[in-house]
Amino acid sequence: MLSNKMDDISLIMEQSGAEIESRIASRLKDLRTRQELTLDELSRRSGVSRSMISLIERAESSPTANVLDKLSASLGVTLASLFAPEERGDAAPLARRADQPEWRDPETGYIRRNLSPPGFPSPIELVEVVLPAGARVAYDSGFREPHVDQQVLVLEGAVEVTVGETHHRLDAGDCLAMQLDRPVSFRNEGRKSSRHLVALTTRRLAPIPSATRRRT
């Protein structure tokens, strides 16, 4: 009985993973075509190979968190938005727990869950992250446009966060605010999984007045 139950759980997880990869594939291709970018152009922008982007868009590859972050930054969207449908006016403002998509990074095993109502227009995105013991997740994209502000609240365990060259140890209840304008990494050095909440907002930076621009 236990073996059958575990098989059922594994099957559900596989089906859920395939569904999310299909959603990522569709969303990535839609964002690229809307911006009239070829595979080669997106590859040059992001540093991700053309063949890898093509495989992701066909849902034939399981991309890592770092790869998806590079692609989302190059397309001017947040990583969380790759897991959600495009905003629409008739989207429901409520996201039930069962309808919040979960995704597992094939490289580190970390799990991210989009908490925000899918497709609902809002400047705020909420994500829950479970980081396995010993895991490290790094995002190397650095500066992005539009500008992204992020706050991290640790719910369980402890997380080592590095923003650029600045290191922070966050214990349960600690909250760190940052701007996603430099590389960021998260590490769980504990013996148990940690869990933290991420809140993101986006805003476009005002253009630099011509009088203050560096003369060439």
Secondary structure as the mmCIF struct_conf table of DSSP 4:
data_model
#
loop_
_struct_conf.conf_type_id
_struct_conf.id
_struct_conf.beg_label_comp_id
_struct_conf.beg_label_asym_id
_struct_conf.beg_label_seq_id
_struct_conf.end_label_comp_id
_struct_conf.end_label_asym_id
_struct_conf.end_label_seq_id
HELX_RH_AL_P HELX_RH_AL_P1 LEU A 2 ARG A 34
TURN_TY1_P TURN_TY1_P1 GLN A 35 GLU A 36
HELX_RH_AL_P HELX_RH_AL_P2 LEU A 39 SER A 46
HELX_RH_AL_P HELX_RH_AL_P3 ARG A 50 GLU A 57
TURN_TY1_P TURN_TY1_P2 ARG A 58 ALA A 59
BEND BEND1 SER A 61 SER A 61
HELX_RH_AL_P HELX_RH_AL_P4 ALA A 65 LEU A 75
TURN_TY1_P TURN_TY1_P3 GLY A 76 GLY A 76
BEND BEND2 VAL A 77 VAL A 77
TURN_TY1_P TURN_TY1_P4 LEU A 79 LEU A 79
HELX_RH_3T_P HELX_RH_3T_P1 ALA A 80 PHE A 83
BEND BEND3 ALA A 84 ALA A 84
HELX_LH_PP_P HELX_LH_PP_P1 PRO A 85 GLU A 87
TURN_TY1_P TURN_TY1_P5 GLY A 89 ASP A 90
BEND BEND4 PRO A 93 PRO A 93
HELX_RH_3T_P HELX_RH_3T_P2 ARG A 97 ASP A 99
BEND BEND5 GLN A 100 GLN A 100
STRN STRN1 GLU A 102 ARG A 104
TURN_TY1_P TURN_TY1_P6 PRO A 106 THR A 108
STRN STRN2 ILE A 111 ASN A 114
BEND BEND6 SER A 116 SER A 116
HELX_LH_PP_P HELX_LH_PP_P2 PRO A 117 PRO A 117
TURN_TY1_P TURN_TY1_P7 PRO A 118 GLY A 119
BEND BEND7 PRO A 123 PRO A 123
STRN STRN3 ILE A 124 LEU A 131
TURN_TY1_P TURN_TY1_P8 ALA A 133 GLY A 134
STRN STRN4 ARG A 136 TYR A 139
BEND BEND8 GLU A 145 PRO A 146
STRN STRN5 HIS A 147 GLU A 156
BEND BEND9 GLY A 157 GLY A 157
STRN STRN6 ALA A 158 VAL A 163
TURN_TY1_P TURN_TY1_P9 GLY A 164 GLU A 165
STRN STRN7 THR A 166 ASP A 171
TURN_TY1_P TURN_TY1_P10 ALA A 172 GLY A 173
STRN STRN8 CYS A 175 GLN A 179
BEND BEND10 LEU A 180 ARG A 182
STRN STRN9 VAL A 184 ARG A 187
BEND BEND11 GLY A 190 LYS A 192
STRN STRN10 SER A 194 ARG A 203
HELX_LH_PP_P HELX_LH_PP_P3 ARG A 204 PRO A 209
HELX_RH_3T_P HELX_RH_3T_P3 SER A 210 THR A 212
BEND BEND12 ARG A 213 ARG A 213
HELX_LH_PP_P HELX_LH_PP_P4 ARG A 214 ARG A 215
#
